[in-house]
Amino acid sequence: MKFFHHTTILKFLPFALSCLTGAICMSCNCSESSSFRSETVSGKVKDKKAYRLGQEHAERLLQYADNEDALQDGLLDIRARISNIGSKLGAQSATDYERGFTDYISANNDSLARILF
């Protein structure tokens, strides 16, 4: 039985971690979005403070874009914040926070945005 050489594994590690991060985000997104369905969420940003906060947190997260562990922790923190905002302030604020986060990532790091969204 042949084993992969450690340099081969190291070449695929960033890709595997990226896929894992994306899968975590997608699974969290699916489970959380169903809890907010009972409230009507506008397509327009109504809670500008939540939207700006999402942008600020995205900006902070991009500082760690080269560190896979920090990036994964940051994404889990963002998901927890979305859930917390949804339970405390409502679905519209949670959606606006998430929209601010995703808009900032999409505008400032398109390669990460393609992996995550």
Secondary structure, DSSP 8 states (H G I E B T S, - for coil): -----HHHHHHHHHHHHHHHHHHHHHHHHHHHHGGGTTS---SS---HHHHHHHHHHHHHHHTTTT-HHHHHHHHHHHHHHHHHHHHHH-HHHHHHHHHHHHHHHHHH-HHHHHHH-
